[in-house]
């Protein structure tokens, strides 16, 4: 995506959850499934980083720039644990405990729903499903992968 397309994306009137997710993805170049699997307790906003479980189960760190830590405190609010990004609805019965916010009862935001929101809200801005400018060979912004209790 070109600079003007990225700027247009940041100007969209979207929920704080989406704005934070997209900013984190853009600034970190992390895979979407890694970002969606982040828990509040995995975040170190003061250090501009988060602990992820990478493919193969290894613990790694993603790093972001200054935009993400400006948004995180409002997104997290007073929560101390659970999914960083959660759905608008309560978790259905049988949802794994790891994927439910213990403070809100909401399920972790799914890849499918994150993709729907990005395609709907970001349509017409640029390369569909991509936030990494100039990285045509990189995987799409939104790519499925299961969360694991690192």
MDAnalysis code that builds the backbone (N, CA, C; Angstrom):
import MDAnalysis as mda
import numpy as np

u = mda.Universe.empty(450, n_residues=150, atom_resindex=np.repeat(np.arange(150), 3), trajectory=True)
u.add_TopologyAttr("name", ["N", "CA", "C"] * 150)
u.add_TopologyAttr("resid", np.arange(1, 151))
u.add_TopologyAttr("resname", ["UNK", "UNK", "UNK", "UNK", "UNK", "UNK", "UNK", "UNK", "UNK", "UNK", "UNK", "UNK", "UNK", "UNK", "UNK", "UNK", "UNK", "UNK", "UNK", "UNK", "UNK", "UNK", "UNK", "UNK", "UNK", "UNK", "UNK", "UNK", "UNK", "UNK", "UNK", "UNK", "UNK", "UNK", "UNK", "UNK", "UNK", "UNK", "UNK", "UNK", "UNK", "UNK", "UNK", "UNK", "UNK", "UNK", "UNK", "UNK", "UNK", "UNK", "UNK", "UNK", "UNK", "UNK", "UNK", "UNK", "UNK", "UNK", "UNK", "UNK", "UNK", "UNK", "UNK", "UNK", "UNK", "UNK", "UNK", "UNK", "UNK", "UNK", "UNK", "UNK", "UNK", "UNK", "UNK", "UNK", "UNK", "UNK", "UNK", "UNK", "UNK", "UNK", "UNK", "UNK", "UNK", "UNK", "UNK", "UNK", "UNK", "UNK", "UNK", "UNK", "UNK", "UNK", "UNK", "UNK", "UNK", "UNK", "UNK", "UNK", "UNK", "UNK", "UNK", "UNK", "UNK", "UNK", "UNK", "UNK", "UNK", "UNK", "UNK", "UNK", "UNK", "UNK", "UNK", "UNK", "UNK", "UNK", "UNK", "UNK", "UNK", "UNK", "UNK", "UNK", "UNK", "UNK", "UNK", "UNK", "UNK", "UNK", "UNK", "UNK", "UNK", "UNK", "UNK", "UNK", "UNK", "UNK", "UNK", "UNK", "UNK", "UNK", "UNK", "UNK", "UNK", "UNK", "UNK", "UNK", "UNK", "UNK"])
u.atoms.positions = np.array([
    [0.835, -1.178, 0.000],
    [0.000, 0.000, 0.000],
    [0.882, 1.244, 0.000],
    [0.424, 2.242, -0.710],
    [1.152, 3.503, -0.774],
    [0.912, 4.309, 0.506],
    [1.779, 5.284, 0.745],
    [1.650, 6.113, 1.946],
    [0.278, 6.755, 2.078],
    [-0.254, 7.252, 0.964],
    [-1.572, 7.894, 1.032],
    [-2.673, 6.889, 1.369],
    [-2.502, 5.629, 0.974],
    [-3.483, 4.596, 1.309],
    [-3.408, 4.244, 2.796],
    [-2.196, 4.167, 3.316],
    [-2.026, 3.911, 4.753],
    [-2.636, 5.061, 5.542],
    [-2.370, 6.287, 5.118],
    [-2.929, 7.457, 5.801],
    [-4.458, 7.409, 5.771],
    [-5.033, 6.982, 4.648],
    [-6.495, 6.867, 4.542],
    [-7.025, 5.794, 5.489],
    [-6.279, 4.724, 5.648],
    [-6.692, 3.660, 6.562],
    [-6.743, 4.186, 7.992],
    [-5.746, 4.954, 8.401],
    [-5.716, 5.481, 9.768],
    [-6.820, 6.506, 10.010],
    [-7.314, 7.129, 8.956],
    [-8.393, 8.118, 9.115],
    [-9.784, 7.490, 9.174],
    [-9.899, 6.202, 8.884],
    [-11.211, 5.553, 8.914],
    [-11.827, 5.641, 10.298],
    [-13.139, 5.811, 10.323],
    [-13.880, 5.837, 11.580],
    [-14.216, 4.396, 11.954],
    [-13.310, 3.774, 12.698],
    [-13.488, 2.379, 13.102],
    [-13.361, 2.279, 14.616],
    [-13.802, 1.161, 15.140],
    [-13.728, 0.917, 16.582],
    [-12.277, 0.863, 17.049],
    [-12.079, 1.164, 18.309],
    [-10.741, 1.144, 18.911],
    [-10.085, -0.220, 18.730],
    [-10.853, -1.282, 18.831],
    [-10.299, -2.635, 18.664],
    [-9.642, -2.777, 17.292],
    [-10.345, -2.365, 16.229],
    [-9.800, -2.499, 14.882],
    [-8.613, -1.560, 14.674],
    [-8.749, -0.337, 15.144],
    [-7.668, 0.634, 14.985],
    [-6.391, 0.106, 15.649],
    [-6.515, -0.463, 16.839],
    [-5.358, -0.992, 17.562],
    [-4.795, -2.217, 16.852],
    [-5.665, -3.103, 16.427],
    [-5.210, -4.313, 15.739],
    [-4.465, -3.951, 14.457],
    [-5.025, -3.097, 13.646],
    [-4.397, -2.730, 12.378],
    [-3.077, -1.995, 12.600],
    [-3.058, -1.107, 13.591],
    [-1.830, -0.366, 13.891],
    [-0.740, -1.339, 14.356],
    [-1.101, -2.285, 15.225],
    [-0.137, -3.259, 15.707],
    [0.389, -4.129, 14.570],
    [-0.502, -4.559, 13.694],
    [-0.078, -5.371, 12.553],
    [0.864, -4.589, 11.645],
    [0.523, -3.363, 11.367],
    [1.341, -2.539, 10.484],
    [2.707, -2.246, 11.103],
    [2.697, -1.838, 12.364],
    [3.943, -1.435, 13.000],
    [4.866, -2.612, 13.321],
    [4.314, -3.778, 13.547],
    [5.122, -4.926, 13.957],
    [5.473, -5.868, 12.809],
    [4.682, -5.838, 11.733],
    [4.818, -6.789, 10.631],
    [4.594, -8.230, 11.107],
    [3.899, -8.392, 12.233],
    [3.590, -9.728, 12.756],
    [2.461, -10.355, 11.948],
    [2.363, -11.650, 12.035],
    [1.260, -12.366, 11.398],
    [-0.017, -12.092, 12.180],
    [-1.121, -12.051, 11.479],
    [-2.394, -11.752, 12.120],
    [-2.727, -12.758, 13.205],
    [-2.480, -14.036, 12.957],
    [-2.815, -15.020, 13.986],
    [-1.975, -14.807, 15.243],
    [-0.744, -14.329, 15.094],
    [0.079, -14.055, 16.270],
    [-0.505, -12.898, 17.085],
    [-0.961, -11.865, 16.397],
    [-1.543, -10.705, 17.078],
    [-2.883, -11.065, 17.715],
    [-3.712, -11.824, 17.011],
    [-5.013, -12.214, 17.572],
    [-4.857, -13.135, 18.772],
    [-3.763, -13.847, 18.857],
    [-3.537, -14.767, 19.973],
    [-2.889, -14.104, 21.184],
    [-2.540, -12.837, 21.066],
    [-1.946, -12.144, 22.209],
    [-2.945, -12.011, 23.347],
    [-2.456, -12.204, 24.545],
    [-3.248, -11.960, 25.746],
    [-2.737, -10.686, 26.401],
    [-3.567, -10.084, 27.215],
    [-3.191, -8.859, 27.916],
    [-1.899, -9.062, 28.698],
    [-1.765, -10.205, 29.340],
    [-0.573, -10.460, 30.154],
    [0.695, -10.662, 29.321],
    [0.560, -10.770, 27.994],
    [1.708, -10.915, 27.099],
    [2.226, -9.574, 26.592],
    [1.554, -8.492, 26.950],
    [1.886, -7.170, 26.414],
    [2.819, -6.402, 27.344],
    [3.764, -5.724, 26.748],
    [4.693, -4.855, 27.464],
    [4.710, -3.516, 26.735],
    [3.617, -2.745, 26.876],
    [3.504, -1.505, 26.090],
    [4.634, -0.517, 26.354],
    [5.116, -0.452, 27.579],
    [6.204, 0.476, 27.894],
    [7.469, 0.122, 27.131],
    [7.634, -1.157, 26.783],
    [8.790, -1.616, 26.009],
    [8.474, -1.754, 24.524],
    [7.234, -1.449, 24.147],
    [6.767, -1.545, 22.755],
    [6.967, -2.952, 22.196],
    [6.500, -3.949, 22.962],
    [6.642, -5.326, 22.508],
    [5.588, -6.227, 23.153],
    [5.437, -7.407, 22.564],
    [4.537, -8.414, 23.084],
    [5.124, -9.793, 22.866],
    [4.814, -10.698, 23.789],
    [5.337, -12.067, 23.737],
    [4.346, -12.933, 22.970],
    [4.837, -13.623, 21.954],
    [3.978, -14.479, 21.136],
    [4.505, -15.905, 21.133],
    [3.623, -16.817, 20.777],
    [4.017, -18.191, 20.519],
    [4.044, -18.345, 19.008],
    [5.225, -18.508, 18.458],
    [5.413, -18.600, 17.019],
    [5.105, -20.013, 16.529],
    [5.135, -20.163, 15.216],
    [4.966, -21.493, 14.633],
    [5.981, -22.425, 15.260],
    [5.568, -23.619, 15.584],
    [6.451, -24.593, 16.210],
    [6.496, -24.485, 17.720],
    [5.801, -23.485, 18.294],
    [5.701, -23.357, 19.734],
    [6.782, -22.526, 20.405],
    [7.699, -21.957, 19.628],
    [8.763, -21.142, 20.217],
    [8.211, -19.811, 20.723],
    [8.740, -19.327, 21.827],
    [8.376, -18.013, 22.351],
    [9.228, -16.974, 21.650],
    [8.574, -15.987, 21.074],
    [9.260, -14.900, 20.381],
    [8.617, -13.587, 20.784],
    [9.205, -12.491, 20.324],
    [8.708, -11.166, 20.639],
    [8.366, -10.429, 19.357],
    [7.249, -9.713, 19.393],
    [6.972, -8.770, 18.317],
    [7.187, -7.377, 18.897],
    [7.665, -6.494, 18.071],
    [7.965, -5.129, 18.489],
    [7.153, -4.179, 17.620],
    [6.709, -3.090, 18.204],
    [5.947, -2.110, 17.439],
    [6.499, -0.718, 17.701],
    [5.977, 0.220, 16.943],
    [6.423, 1.610, 17.054],
    [5.549, 2.353, 18.059],
    [5.516, 3.658, 17.988],
    [4.848, 4.459, 19.021],
    [3.331, 4.537, 18.897],
    [2.751, 4.227, 17.745],
    [1.299, 4.314, 17.597],
    [0.542, 3.286, 18.419],
    [1.042, 2.072, 18.454],
    [0.369, 0.991, 19.186],
    [0.283, 1.270, 20.684],
    [1.383, 1.659, 21.352],
    [1.263, 1.901, 22.795],
    [0.374, 3.088, 23.157],
    [0.097, 3.946, 22.198],
    [-0.837, 5.043, 22.467],
    [-2.269, 4.531, 22.531],
    [-2.556, 3.450, 21.806],
    [-3.909, 2.895, 21.752],
    [-4.157, 1.808, 22.801],
    [-3.129, 1.041, 23.142],
    [-3.302, -0.117, 24.029],
    [-3.959, 0.190, 25.375],
    [-3.563, 1.241, 26.091],
    [-4.191, 1.467, 27.397],
    [-5.708, 1.640, 27.327],
    [-6.184, 2.295, 26.290],
    [-7.640, 2.462, 26.150],
    [-8.312, 1.150, 25.783],
    [-7.647, 0.321, 24.974],
    [-8.226, -0.963, 24.582],
    [-8.270, -1.917, 25.768],
    [-7.201, -1.985, 26.505],
    [-7.091, -2.925, 27.622],
    [-7.909, -2.459, 28.818],
    [-7.975, -1.155, 29.003],
    [-8.671, -0.545, 30.142],
    [-8.104, -1.120, 31.439],
    [-8.946, -1.711, 32.257],
    [-8.485, -2.247, 33.550],
    [-8.261, -3.753, 33.529],
    [-8.405, -4.352, 32.367],
    [-8.205, -5.800, 32.301],
    [-6.754, -6.153, 32.585],
    [-6.539, -7.266, 33.259],
    [-5.189, -7.707, 33.596],
    [-4.813, -9.028, 32.928],
    [-5.794, -9.674, 32.317],
    [-5.520, -10.952, 31.652],
    [-6.617, -11.245, 30.644],
    [-6.368, -12.266, 29.841],
    [-7.326, -12.670, 28.823],
    [-6.963, -12.123, 27.453],
    [-7.755, -12.478, 26.447],
    [-7.463, -12.065, 25.075],
    [-7.369, -10.545, 24.932],
    [-6.354, -10.109, 24.205],
    [-6.209, -8.686, 23.925],
    [-7.370, -8.192, 23.068],
    [-7.707, -8.955, 22.026],
    [-8.807, -8.612, 21.131],
    [-9.921, -9.635, 21.321],
    [-11.092, -9.166, 21.740],
    [-12.195, -10.112, 21.905],
    [-13.400, -9.680, 21.095],
    [-14.295, -10.624, 20.886],
    [-15.480, -10.438, 20.050],
    [-16.495, -9.532, 20.735],
    [-17.492, -9.145, 19.980],
    [-18.558, -8.286, 20.502],
    [-19.561, -9.067, 21.351],
    [-19.537, -10.375, 21.227],
    [-20.524, -11.218, 21.913],
    [-19.873, -12.092, 22.973],
    [-20.709, -12.570, 23.871],
    [-20.255, -13.521, 24.892],
    [-19.792, -14.806, 24.206],
    [-18.862, -15.486, 24.842],
    [-18.343, -16.737, 24.302],
    [-19.413, -17.817, 24.364],
    [-19.573, -18.591, 23.283],
    [-20.528, -19.698, 23.331],
    [-20.041, -20.794, 24.269],
    [-20.971, -21.581, 24.739],
    [-20.629, -22.713, 25.612],
    [-19.614, -23.596, 24.898],
    [-18.659, -24.088, 25.640],
    [-17.653, -24.983, 25.077],
    [-16.419, -24.281, 24.528],
    [-16.395, -22.947, 24.552],
    [-15.206, -22.222, 24.093],
    [-14.072, -22.496, 25.079],
    [-12.890, -22.848, 24.575],
    [-11.773, -23.104, 25.496],
    [-11.526, -21.906, 26.416],
    [-11.244, -22.183, 27.660],
    [-11.019, -21.145, 28.666],
    [-9.973, -20.142, 28.214],
    [-8.928, -20.617, 27.553],
    [-7.854, -19.754, 27.078],
    [-8.366, -18.686, 26.116],
    [-9.446, -18.968, 25.413],
    [-9.989, -18.051, 24.410],
    [-11.156, -17.221, 24.925],
    [-11.338, -17.163, 26.230],
    [-12.417, -16.369, 26.828],
    [-11.812, -15.361, 27.791],
    [-12.251, -14.122, 27.675],
    [-11.798, -13.100, 28.610],
    [-12.460, -13.364, 29.957],
    [-11.679, -13.589, 31.017],
    [-12.271, -13.901, 32.321],
    [-13.022, -12.718, 32.931],
    [-12.756, -11.526, 32.460],
    [-13.393, -10.342, 33.024],
    [-14.662, -9.922, 32.285],
    [-14.748, -10.244, 30.984],
    [-15.925, -9.848, 30.197],
    [-16.777, -11.028, 29.755],
    [-16.189, -12.226, 29.748],
    [-16.900, -13.406, 29.267],
    [-16.970, -13.478, 27.743],
    [-16.302, -12.586, 27.050],
    [-16.320, -12.577, 25.583],
    [-15.205, -13.458, 25.023],
    [-15.496, -14.028, 23.861],
    [-14.528, -14.905, 23.203],
    [-13.463, -14.089, 22.479],
    [-12.320, -14.700, 22.289],
    [-11.244, -14.094, 21.503],
    [-11.780, -13.788, 20.099],
    [-11.378, -12.647, 19.542],
    [-11.765, -12.281, 18.183],
    [-11.205, -13.323, 17.222],
    [-12.064, -13.855, 16.385],
    [-11.631, -14.892, 15.449],
    [-10.999, -14.275, 14.208],
    [-10.171, -15.052, 13.567],
    [-9.575, -14.645, 12.299],
    [-10.670, -14.297, 11.303],
    [-11.677, -15.156, 11.220],
    [-12.759, -14.956, 10.253],
    [-13.434, -13.605, 10.452],
    [-13.748, -13.271, 11.690],
    [-14.423, -11.998, 11.970],
    [-13.492, -10.810, 11.729],
    [-12.224, -10.941, 12.120],
    [-11.259, -9.874, 11.866],
    [-11.119, -9.613, 10.374],
    [-11.111, -10.674, 9.593],
    [-11.014, -10.545, 8.142],
    [-12.249, -9.856, 7.564],
    [-13.425, -10.261, 8.035],
    [-14.667, -9.628, 7.554],
    [-14.658, -8.126, 7.815],
    [-14.241, -7.753, 9.008],
    [-14.221, -6.336, 9.375],
    [-13.227, -5.576, 8.511],
    [-12.035, -6.140, 8.319],
    [-11.043, -5.450, 7.508],
    [-11.502, -5.320, 6.069],
    [-12.068, -6.377, 5.515],
    [-12.518, -6.312, 4.129],
    [-13.652, -5.312, 3.960],
    [-14.537, -5.243, 4.946],
    [-15.664, -4.304, 4.866],
    [-15.196, -2.866, 5.063],
    [-14.446, -2.618, 6.132],
    [-14.049, -1.244, 6.476],
    [-12.899, -0.730, 5.616],
    [-11.985, -1.617, 5.235],
    [-10.813, -1.182, 4.476],
    [-10.972, -1.297, 2.976],
    [-12.147, -1.714, 2.506],
    [-12.333, -1.882, 1.067],
    [-12.161, -0.550, 0.344],
    [-11.544, -0.619, -0.803],
    [-11.344, 0.564, -1.607],
    [-10.098, 1.352, -1.260],
    [-9.352, 0.922, -0.242],
    [-8.154, 1.674, 0.154],
    [-6.916, 1.184, -0.586],
    [-6.795, -0.104, -0.756],
    [-5.578, -0.605, -1.397],
    [-5.636, -2.096, -1.566],
    [-4.470, -2.723, -1.554],
    [-4.384, -4.169, -1.701],
    [-5.228, -4.835, -0.642],
    [-6.237, -5.546, -1.060],
    [-7.158, -6.181, -0.125],
    [-6.418, -7.140, 0.796],
    [-6.637, -6.965, 2.083],
    [-6.072, -7.884, 3.057],
    [-4.612, -7.673, 3.366],
    [-4.032, -6.526, 3.000],
    [-2.608, -6.305, 3.256],
    [-2.397, -4.944, 3.902],
    [-1.538, -4.921, 4.919],
    [-1.144, -3.655, 5.526],
    [0.342, -3.394, 5.347],
    [1.056, -4.312, 4.782],
    [2.490, -4.135, 4.638],
    [2.799, -3.540, 3.271],
    [3.150, -2.265, 3.219],
    [3.384, -1.620, 1.928],
    [4.564, -2.233, 1.200],
    [4.342, -2.550, -0.064],
    [5.423, -3.030, -0.906],
    [5.852, -4.462, -0.697],
    [5.200, -5.186, 0.152],
    [5.585, -6.568, 0.420],
    [4.598, -7.518, -0.239],
    [4.573, -7.544, -1.526],
    [3.619, -8.351, -2.269],
    [3.796, -9.842, -2.003],
    [4.996, -10.288, -1.682],
    [5.209, -11.714, -1.452],
    [4.925, -12.126, -0.014],
    [4.721, -11.140, 0.862],
    [4.418, -11.467, 2.252],
    [3.034, -12.079, 2.359],
    [2.794, -12.806, 3.444],
    [1.458, -13.363, 3.633],
    [0.448, -12.242, 3.836],
    [-0.824, -12.496, 3.526],
    [-1.850, -11.477, 3.723],
    [-1.915, -11.005, 5.165],
    [-2.432, -9.806, 5.355],
    [-2.615, -9.254, 6.694],
    [-3.379, -10.225, 7.555],
    [-4.397, -10.791, 7.010],
    [-5.249, -11.683, 7.793],
    [-5.095, -13.098, 7.292],
    [-4.579, -13.938, 8.126],
    [-4.292, -15.318, 7.750],
    [-4.592, -16.191, 8.953],
    [-5.357, -17.251, 8.774],
    [-5.779, -18.032, 9.931],
    [-4.658, -18.845, 10.572],
    [-4.851, -19.096, 11.834],
    [-3.947, -19.952, 12.574],
    [-4.513, -20.093, 13.981],
    [-4.428, -21.270, 14.586],
    [-5.013, -21.471, 15.903],
    [-4.187, -20.832, 17.003],
    [-4.853, -20.393, 18.058],
    [-4.153, -19.898, 19.240],
    [-3.742, -21.088, 20.081],
    [-2.586, -20.980, 20.675],
    [-2.134, -22.044, 21.567],
    [-1.806, -21.422, 22.911],
    [-2.088, -22.140, 23.932],
    [-1.822, -21.642, 25.291],
    [-0.331, -21.764, 25.570],
    [0.448, -20.814, 24.989],
    [1.889, -20.756, 25.046],
    [2.468, -21.229, 26.292],
])
